[in-house]
Amino acid sequence: MSRPKKAGGGAARRGARRLQPGTAQPLWSQVLADVRRRLDAGEFGEGFPTDRDLMADYGVSRHTVREAVRHLQSEGLLTRHKGRGSFVQPLALEQRIGPLYSLFRSIEDQGHIQRSEVLLLESTQDVEIATRLGLTRGAKLFHLRRLRRADGVPFAVDEIWMPAALAAPLFKVDFEHTGVYGELERLTDVRPVRGWERIRPGNPTTDERRLLGTQAGEPVFVVTRYTESASGPLEWRSTVIRGDSYTFTTTWTTGSATSQFGIDPRVATRQ
């Protein structure tokens, strides 16, 4: 694995990595996507480039580079130390735990009653989410934010974005006691067929702590999910889950696996 190139080399090096200025996708998002790809390929094993290096690599401004790096920090992929630069997280383990699951279905199947309080249901535009879904910058999005409870106990704050053109029928759904995937398939015959999910520890915002009923300093899990339907990008989801109520279990045989979400029954006794 080679050390990242140092800044320098003059005009021949500047902007060597091709971007597409003037397109719907902003430059910082294009830099972000390419740096993510390079991180996944292990290109920065011996050190992450400085802002100046990235500016030279992509031929962009410091503001553009810092915006891309800020998003990498928010995803837990980088840490940034004042006066020292940015560093790839030294340990970022990903455990593949099997096929796609429905949180609603998993909880109900374990004998818990799952209810959701809809905090926000809107048609919106969001450049960052649209970029993550591979949509045009001004694409209309279906956006649902819910507080989810199991047996009356709040355990998760869940946000979902989908292309509005695809998810339009969901605007009329009462999500108090139903799942998004089931309703989407019932109304549109569309369902997720592939995707990925990442789970990492995090610190909730003040609003998330209030909704979840947790105290300052109590950790949460942040679950990020991307799914696609048979025809293309379907969903970007971010779920903040109480750290004292969340476990994953996996059962497996050679060549197959199933995963399940678990609610710790002890949580209810602490309310």
Protein Blocks (a to p, Z undefined) as FASTA:
>chain_A
ZZdddeehijmlgokaccdehiabdfklmmmmmmmmmmmnopmmnoccdfklmmmmnopa
fklmmmmmmmmmmnopaccdehiapcddfbdcdddebjcddfklmmmmnopacddddfbd
cddddfklmmmnopafklccddddddddeehiafbdcdddddfklmmmmmmpcfkbccfk
lmmmmmnopacfbdcdddddddddfklmmmnopaehiacdddddddddfkbcfbdcdddd
dfklcccdddddehiacddddddfklmmmZZ
